[in-house]
Amino acid sequence: MLRTTLKICSALLLSAAAVGAAQADTYPSRPIKVVSPFPAGGATDVLTRILAERMAKDLSQSIIVENKAGAGTSIGAAYVSRENADGYTILMATNSTLVTNRFLYKELPYDPDSFAPIGMVGIGPLVMLSSPKQPFNSVSDVVTYAKANPGKLTFATFGPGTSSHLAGELFKEQAGIDILHVPFKGATQALPAVISGDVDLFFDMVATGMPQVDAGKVKVFGITSPNRLASQSKLPTLAEQGYPKFDMSAWFSFVAPKGTPPEVLARLQTALANTLKDETVRKRMLDMGIDPRTGTAEELTQKMKTEQPVVSQLIKQANIVLQ
């Protein structure tokens, strides 16, 4: 009986290994879907499409980008977490998806740890924008006005828990001011509100914010990274303007549902790494104000680990709790 059982177990293991190998050999045999958790036209969506186009060539298969925006990326993340772990549905995950939301919400429709890392994509700072209808001409003007009028100023974000939201909360904390958070589903909705003067301030990605600055539709006062951005070298950092510890950037990664076969993850990781080495892709990302990363799962895992205590402390200090 024991020998029979061992033979059956061995046969099952060999069969599973054969299935895994066969899946890796044939993957991808049909189109892959990448979910972007922000609306079409925003920086995350544009970046996702740039990467998907190049990765599709490496994988010899089409990649379809689908937008599922809202709830600080939770809608898109929940959708992908429920999909089959076969490599045919993956997620463009941001720091809010994998780190911030776990500390921000009492309940989430997904588990931030229910994903298998594919790789780190890029990191990009934000720019501090203002409505042209406000008299501000500098960061100090904003702080002076806010202190004289507590609770009157508003700041738009591209969703609760996003880097845009955290940048606003960090600014409030470091400047010692009271400004009201007004969340939107993405930059494509927030920017019109800032331009019209319905909202006073906005921490936006370089890719979507700076074209509006160049068009004279919004004012820009600084960038949220510790050092100036090469593509925007004339734009001072907030650190240079009296807030030396100010450091807040958005980061982007690809993940798949946990349980995705290692062989399939390896194919996706190779395609991503090759894509991030492509000079055309790198230039387009740098023009967007996003620094291309390695595309490795190890970098993504380490980023999540180091950022969690920092974000947790900021959320506790700001006393932010969402239902």
C-alpha positions as CSV (number, residue, x, y, z in Angstrom):
1,M,0.0,0.0,0.0
2,L,2.8,2.4,0.9
3,R,4.6,1.7,-2.3
4,T,1.4,2.3,-4.3
5,T,0.8,5.6,-2.5
6,L,4.4,6.7,-3.2
7,K,4.1,5.8,-6.8
8,I,0.9,7.8,-7.1
9,C,2.4,10.9,-5.4
10,S,5.5,10.7,-7.7
11,A,3.3,10.4,-10.7
12,L,1.3,13.4,-9.6
13,L,4.4,15.5,-9.0
14,L,5.8,14.6,-12.4
15,S,2.5,15.4,-14.0
16,A,2.4,18.8,-12.3
17,A,5.9,19.5,-13.3
18,A,5.1,18.6,-16.9
19,V,2.0,20.8,-16.9
20,G,4.1,23.7,-15.5
21,A,6.8,23.2,-18.2
22,A,4.2,23.0,-20.9
23,Q,2.5,26.2,-19.7
24,A,5.8,28.0,-19.7
25,D,6.6,26.7,-23.2
26,T,3.2,27.9,-24.6
27,Y,2.8,31.1,-22.6
28,P,1.5,33.5,-23.7
29,S,-0.9,31.7,-26.2
30,R,-3.5,34.4,-26.1
31,P,-3.7,38.2,-25.4
32,I,-2.6,39.5,-21.9
33,K,-4.7,42.1,-20.1
34,V,-3.0,44.8,-18.0
35,V,-5.3,46.6,-15.6
36,S,-4.5,50.3,-15.0
37,P,-6.2,51.5,-11.8
38,F,-6.5,55.1,-13.0
39,P,-8.6,56.7,-15.8
40,A,-7.4,56.8,-19.4
41,G,-5.1,59.8,-20.2
42,G,-3.4,60.1,-16.9
43,A,0.3,59.5,-16.2
44,T,-0.2,55.9,-14.9
45,D,-2.3,55.0,-18.0
46,V,0.2,56.5,-20.4
47,L,3.1,54.7,-18.7
48,T,1.2,51.4,-18.7
49,R,0.5,51.7,-22.5
50,I,4.2,52.6,-23.3
51,L,5.4,49.5,-21.4
52,A,2.6,47.2,-22.7
53,E,3.4,48.1,-26.3
54,R,7.1,47.2,-25.9
55,M,6.5,44.1,-23.8
56,A,4.1,42.7,-26.3
57,K,6.9,42.6,-28.9
58,D,9.1,40.7,-26.5
59,L,6.3,38.2,-25.7
60,S,5.1,37.9,-29.3
61,Q,1.6,38.5,-28.1
62,S,-0.8,41.4,-27.8
63,I,-1.3,43.2,-24.5
64,I,-4.6,45.0,-23.8
65,V,-4.7,47.8,-21.3
66,E,-8.0,48.1,-19.4
67,N,-8.8,51.0,-17.1
68,K,-10.5,50.3,-13.8
69,A,-10.3,53.5,-11.8
70,G,-11.4,54.6,-8.4
71,A,-11.0,54.2,-4.6
72,G,-7.3,54.9,-4.6
73,T,-6.5,52.0,-7.0
74,S,-8.6,49.6,-4.9
75,I,-11.1,48.8,-7.6
76,G,-8.5,47.7,-10.1
77,A,-6.5,45.9,-7.5
78,A,-9.6,44.0,-6.3
79,Y,-10.5,43.0,-9.8
80,V,-7.0,41.5,-10.6
81,S,-6.8,39.8,-7.2
82,R,-9.9,37.7,-8.2
83,E,-8.6,36.7,-11.6
84,N,-7.0,33.4,-12.5
85,A,-3.4,33.1,-11.5
86,D,-2.3,32.2,-15.0
87,G,-0.4,35.3,-16.2
88,Y,-3.2,36.6,-18.5
89,T,-4.3,39.4,-16.2
90,I,-1.8,41.5,-14.4
91,L,-1.9,44.9,-12.6
92,M,0.0,48.1,-12.9
93,A,0.4,48.6,-9.1
94,T,1.4,51.8,-7.4
95,N,2.6,52.6,-3.9
96,S,-0.9,53.2,-2.8
97,T,-2.0,49.7,-4.1
98,L,0.7,47.7,-2.3
99,V,1.7,49.9,0.7
100,T,-0.5,52.9,1.6
101,N,-4.0,51.4,1.3
102,R,-3.2,48.7,4.0
103,F,-2.7,51.5,6.6
104,L,-5.4,53.9,5.3
105,Y,-8.5,51.8,5.1
106,K,-10.3,49.9,7.8
107,E,-11.4,47.4,5.2
108,L,-10.1,46.7,1.7
109,P,-11.8,44.7,-1.1
110,Y,-8.4,43.0,-1.7
111,D,-5.4,41.8,0.2
112,P,-2.2,43.9,-0.7
113,D,-0.2,40.7,-0.1
114,S,-2.3,38.6,-2.5
115,F,0.0,39.5,-5.5
116,A,3.1,38.0,-6.9
117,P,5.7,40.6,-7.8
118,I,6.7,40.8,-11.5
119,G,9.0,43.9,-11.2
120,M,9.7,47.5,-10.3
121,V,9.0,49.8,-13.2
122,G,9.8,53.4,-12.2
123,I,9.7,56.2,-9.7
124,G,8.6,59.8,-10.3
125,P,8.3,62.9,-8.1
126,L,5.2,65.2,-8.2
127,V,4.9,68.9,-8.8
128,M,3.0,71.3,-6.6
129,L,0.5,73.2,-8.7
130,S,-1.9,76.0,-7.9
131,S,-5.0,77.5,-9.5
132,P,-4.1,80.6,-11.5
133,K,-7.0,82.3,-9.8
134,Q,-5.1,82.3,-6.5
135,P,-2.6,85.1,-5.7
136,F,0.1,82.7,-4.8
137,N,3.5,83.0,-6.5
138,S,5.6,80.7,-4.2
139,V,5.4,78.0,-1.6
140,S,5.8,80.6,1.1
141,D,2.8,82.5,-0.3
142,V,0.7,79.4,0.0
143,V,1.8,78.7,3.6
144,T,1.3,82.4,4.7
145,Y,-2.2,82.4,3.2
146,A,-3.1,79.0,4.7
147,K,-2.0,80.1,8.2
148,A,-4.0,83.2,7.9
149,N,-7.0,81.3,6.6
150,P,-7.0,77.8,8.3
151,G,-9.2,75.3,6.6
152,K,-10.1,77.5,3.6
153,L,-7.6,76.2,1.1
154,T,-8.3,72.9,-0.7
155,F,-6.0,70.4,-2.4
156,A,-7.0,68.0,-5.1
157,T,-5.5,64.5,-5.4
158,F,-5.9,61.6,-7.8
159,G,-7.5,59.5,-5.1
160,P,-7.3,58.7,-1.4
161,G,-4.1,57.0,-0.4
162,T,-2.3,57.9,-3.6
163,S,1.1,59.6,-3.7
164,S,-0.7,62.8,-4.5
165,H,-2.8,62.5,-1.3
166,L,0.3,61.7,0.8
167,A,2.2,64.6,-0.7
168,G,-0.5,66.9,0.4
169,E,-0.7,65.4,3.9
170,L,3.1,65.6,4.2
171,F,3.0,69.3,3.1
172,K,0.3,70.0,5.7
173,E,2.4,68.3,8.4
174,Q,5.7,69.9,7.6
175,A,4.3,73.4,7.0
176,G,2.0,73.3,10.0
177,I,-1.1,74.3,8.0
178,D,-4.7,73.1,7.7
179,I,-5.9,72.5,4.1
180,L,-8.8,70.4,2.9
181,H,-8.4,67.2,0.9
182,V,-10.6,66.9,-2.2
183,P,-10.1,63.4,-3.9
184,F,-10.7,62.7,-7.5
185,K,-10.4,59.5,-9.6
186,G,-7.3,60.7,-11.4
187,A,-5.4,63.7,-12.8
188,T,-7.7,63.9,-15.8
189,Q,-10.5,64.9,-13.4
190,A,-8.5,66.8,-10.8
191,L,-6.7,69.1,-13.3
192,P,-9.9,70.8,-14.7
193,A,-11.0,71.5,-11.1
194,V,-7.7,73.2,-10.4
195,I,-7.7,75.1,-13.7
196,S,-11.2,76.4,-13.1
197,G,-10.3,77.4,-9.5
198,D,-12.8,75.0,-7.9
199,V,-9.8,73.5,-6.0
200,D,-6.7,75.6,-5.0
201,L,-3.7,73.2,-5.0
202,F,-2.7,69.9,-6.6
203,F,0.3,67.6,-6.3
204,D,0.4,66.0,-9.8
205,M,2.7,63.9,-11.8
206,V,5.2,65.8,-14.1
207,A,3.7,64.2,-17.2
208,T,0.3,65.6,-16.7
209,G,1.0,68.7,-14.7
210,M,3.8,70.4,-16.6
211,P,2.0,70.6,-20.0
212,Q,-0.7,72.6,-18.2
213,V,2.0,74.8,-16.6
214,D,3.6,75.4,-20.1
215,A,0.2,76.3,-21.4
216,G,-0.3,78.9,-18.7
217,K,-3.3,77.2,-17.2
218,V,-1.8,76.5,-13.8
219,K,1.1,77.7,-11.7
220,V,3.9,75.4,-10.4
221,F,5.9,76.1,-7.2
222,G,8.1,73.1,-6.7
223,I,8.9,69.4,-7.0
224,T,8.6,66.8,-4.3
225,S,11.9,64.9,-4.8
226,P,15.0,65.7,-2.7
227,N,16.9,66.6,-5.8
228,R,15.9,68.5,-9.0
229,L,14.7,66.6,-11.9
230,A,16.9,66.5,-15.0
231,S,14.1,67.2,-17.4
232,Q,12.8,70.1,-15.2
233,S,16.2,71.4,-13.9
234,K,14.9,75.0,-13.4
235,L,12.1,73.8,-11.1
236,P,13.2,74.0,-7.4
237,T,12.4,71.3,-4.9
238,L,10.3,71.8,-1.8
239,A,13.4,70.8,0.1
240,E,15.2,73.9,-1.3
241,Q,12.3,76.1,-0.2
242,G,12.3,75.5,3.5
243,Y,11.3,71.9,3.8
244,P,14.6,69.9,3.8
245,K,13.0,66.6,4.7
246,F,10.3,66.7,2.0
247,D,10.5,63.6,-0.1
248,M,7.4,62.1,-1.8
249,S,7.3,60.2,-5.1
250,A,5.0,57.9,-6.9
251,W,6.3,54.5,-7.9
252,F,5.0,51.9,-10.4
253,S,5.3,48.2,-10.7
254,F,3.7,45.2,-12.3
255,V,2.2,42.4,-10.2
256,A,0.1,39.3,-10.9
257,P,-2.3,37.3,-8.7
258,K,-0.5,35.2,-6.2
259,G,-0.1,31.6,-7.4
260,T,0.9,32.6,-10.9
261,P,3.4,29.8,-12.0
262,P,7.1,30.8,-11.5
263,E,7.8,30.0,-15.2
264,V,5.1,32.5,-16.3
265,L,6.4,35.2,-13.9
266,A,9.8,34.6,-15.3
267,R,8.6,35.3,-18.9
268,L,6.9,38.5,-17.8
269,Q,9.9,39.6,-15.8
270,T,12.3,39.1,-18.7
271,A,9.9,41.0,-21.0
272,L,9.7,43.9,-18.5
273,A,13.5,44.0,-17.9
274,N,14.1,44.1,-21.7
275,T,11.5,46.8,-22.1
276,L,13.2,49.0,-19.4
277,K,16.5,48.7,-21.2
278,D,15.0,49.9,-24.5
279,E,16.4,53.4,-25.1
280,T,13.2,54.7,-26.7
281,V,11.1,53.5,-23.7
282,R,13.6,55.0,-21.3
283,K,13.6,58.4,-23.0
284,R,9.8,58.5,-23.0
285,M,9.7,57.7,-19.3
286,L,12.4,60.3,-18.4
287,D,10.4,62.9,-20.4
288,M,7.5,62.0,-18.2
289,G,9.6,62.6,-15.1
290,I,9.8,58.9,-14.3
291,D,13.1,57.3,-13.5
292,P,13.2,53.8,-15.1
293,R,14.1,51.0,-12.6
294,T,15.4,47.5,-13.0
295,G,12.2,45.6,-13.6
296,T,13.1,43.1,-10.9
297,A,10.9,41.5,-8.3
298,E,13.6,41.9,-5.7
299,E,13.7,45.7,-6.1
300,L,9.9,45.8,-5.8
301,T,9.8,43.6,-2.7
302,Q,12.5,45.7,-1.0
303,K,10.7,49.0,-1.9
304,M,7.5,47.7,-0.3
305,K,9.4,46.6,2.9
306,T,11.3,49.9,3.4
307,E,8.3,52.2,2.6
308,Q,5.7,50.6,4.9
309,P,7.0,52.0,8.2
310,V,7.4,55.5,6.7
311,V,3.9,55.5,5.3
312,S,2.4,54.0,8.4
313,Q,3.9,56.8,10.5
314,L,2.8,59.6,8.2
315,I,-0.8,58.3,8.2
316,K,-0.9,58.0,12.0
317,Q,0.6,61.5,12.4
318,A,-2.0,62.9,10.0
319,N,-4.8,60.9,11.6
320,I,-6.1,59.7,8.3
321,V,-8.7,56.9,8.4
322,L,-10.9,55.9,5.5
323,Q,-13.9,53.6,5.6
